[in-house]
Amino acid sequence: MSSEILVVDGVTKRFGGLTAVDNVSITVREGEFVGLIGPNGAGKTTLFNCITGYYKPEEGRIFFKGREITGKPPHLTTKYGIVKTHQIVKPFKNMTVLENAMVGALFGKRKGISTGEAREISYKMLEIVGLQEKAEEYASALNLHETKMLELARALSAEPELLLLDEALAGLNPKETIDALEIIKKVKEEFKLTIIMVEHVMHAVMNIAERIIVLHYGKKIAEGTPQEIVKTPEVITAYLGEPELALKFVKRL
Amino acid sequence: MEEGDFSMTYKINLSYHLKRPTLLFIILTIIIVPILKLLNIFTTDTLIIMMSFIGYAAALNIIMGFTGYVDFGHTVFIGISGYTYVLLIWYLEPFNILQHFGSGIGALILAILAGLVSAVVAVLVGYPVLKLRGAYFAIATLGLDFAALYIVKSTVPALNPSQFMAAEIVLRRDLIVPKSMIFNAVLIAVSLTLLANYIISKSRFGIGLVAIREDEDAAEDIGVPTTKYKIIAYSLSAFFTGLIGSLMILNSGGVNEGAFHISHSIDMIVMLVIGGLGSVFGSILGGYIYYWLYDTLLVKFPGINLIILGIIVIIIVLFAPEGITGIISKYKIKNIKLRDLID
């Protein structure tokens, strides 16, 4: 029986008059692969930012492995084992690819790590995502696909237990998407990760996630296996609006 | 050991194992300056000022080069430490501290104390000020400079031991401070500044600072304690600026409001930009070149020297915004990337 690694309990985050995340509760078990979906502006990234501590929620509490982490700054949650990749890629452009990943290794979970060890770990992660050839290049020289993979390698170098992927596949072409999914599956196995993935590439989430959580206007409107989710009327309305289109979508699945 | 399986398995490119010669370059710089003095190629005074330029550039590099925070009010630390230093000399005068230690050590120890005062101020103001980014930080540091000047103006006349009017404190006339003593103290101070830069650039701390410069949010997300690191970098930068600044105040025989003048901040920024931000090599080069330009133009084109200097600076920023090290690091000699040599 796997235990709960992340508990989000009634979290609310407001920006002025807008409630971006509205009383959301989710529970993630160790080793799970959860997809977090919802239309634009549903509050997915905001929820991620509450978990990592970038935002402090107005209400609710967040627990990671039984420890309360509500409002703890991101650099601390990273050390506890929660690492996020960015929707809008944020490489350290004037550092080499290897140095980028080394930041993760040096400041991640492991304490008292030497630069030599950090280099080895980072290099291994670059190999996993297929960037070892580019290790010495500046990060600014990478294309979008490579930059996304660098984000992943940097996050992995921090040796997370819970990996939050914020649209890791957005903007990739179909082949790159398939490759990236393979890599994500592989690292999940190899490092026994728990993953929450925000994704717009529907078929990808439906294929890979064991469980889907749907947010809409900041509220959780559905939760279940991919098969259950696509049949939930609220989700269909929220996501697709047009009932006929929705029917087509469901049939194609 | 759990990480044992990683080691030896992954061979990294050779260039990472090349000993980087920056340390050698720093040591050379430290050795060359006394030789220049012995050979009488430059006057002692010239060398002191040239070294101080290099030291200022390297001190500012810690916050502006590594961390990426453009500080327009950095001269505030010359002012704070300068005033502290002169007051220290006045009040410690009965103990004859400058003479006791000979060879510049006394002057240096007092300068370290004065530098520490700047470091403490930097820690105190750093927390609120470093929450600001980009232009807002630059403006806040300017404000800090003006505020500090105002405080000095309103308090110093009351405790001015040299009994000058206003906020000018001069050293006692019978205090003999030989140039060679100042030279030694400045040489050590600048060497310490360069070595600190080198150590930072090779450390986990330094990598964290560069990550902050490149993307502060991403750095925080990946585990860099950004607030703490920025404050440490700011106060280290303040310390070394104050250390060198107070020795230069000693060199000029006293301190006045001019120590807070923004032109010092701009000098420092320009030196660093000419040399190349974030590089120890760049600080040395920038400090030296700026001094040379400044001096040459003053002699050859008195009166319009600053106009020409300004034009040269504009040209450099337009065509080589990454500074001299930025240009150099794009080239290779026989498969050796020059970037690796000056990194």
Interface residues (C-beta under 8 A of the other chain):
Chain A: T52 Y54 P73 P74 H75 T78 K79 V83 K84 H86 K90 P91 F92 K93 N94 M95 L98 E99 M102 V103 G104 L106 F107 G108 T115 E117 R119 E120 I121 Y123 K124 E127 A135 E136 R154 A155 A158
Chain B: E3 F6 S7 T9 Y10 I12 N13 S15 Y16 K202 R204 I207 G208 V210 A211 R213 E214 D215 D217 A218 A219 E220 D221 I222 G223 V224 P225 T226 T227
